[in-house]
Amino acid sequence: MRAVALSLAAVLAAGPAMAAEPLRVFFTVAAAPAAAGDVKAKAEALKRDRDAAWAEYEAFDKQLKKENGKKYEKWPPEVKEKANLSYEKYVGKALDYLLFTIKPQDLEDSIRDIQNSVVGKGLAGVKENVVLAESAADAHLVLEAIARYGASKLTVGPKYFFYRVSAGGKLKPEALQAVPSDWPKPGWWSDAPCTQFHRYRADEPFLVFMTVDDQRWRDVMNVASACINELAKTHGAGLTGAD
């Protein structure tokens, strides 16, 4: 996995010139679902919602394969869209549960590490296509840490980080349509270092990405900052032009 992350960094370094104007990004921790009353009961309810969404997706996926064949690539576009929506519903419920049950300090540490990576602290190179914004109102994009899980920080093994990207005060929400649903790769059939798990939709105007690496959590955040930097480089003009 380390080699995969390094290969991503190599691709980013070899890519086209940086965007004409860096995008301003505000990094923060996502707000957890509200708990009215018993916190443990709320966690159990969120877990049931997650499991129910997975069961619904799994049954729907089997039905679609029976009707359209096992190869997703050959499905009609409208069938793919139905499958994607079902999977995104599951991802949303799973992330609600993870966000509600995670230690807030873990996400705060992630935000600190990704901010350090953006400005080039330590061994991370400066991300030339993004700059830190002081607030959501001052930003083109807002990145919210949602969840992280995986191997212990003291061991080598897959570590997963999920984050939501939405429009800041300098963009309108619909500007996110400039980011294709298959950029950099759809998450529901991929475990690459940077994958998209939720596309822009008018009723849910945000993107969700996952980053994975098998070294330190700091390395995971380096890959995440490279991903947001690549998003700004590749789609920055489209995002700002769509405003």
Beta strands, then each sheet from edge to edge (+ up, - down):
strand 1: 23-29
strand 2: 130-132
strand 3: 141-150
strand 4: 159-167
strand 5: 194-198
strand 6: 207-213
sheet 1: 2+ 1+ 3+ 4- 6+ 5-
end
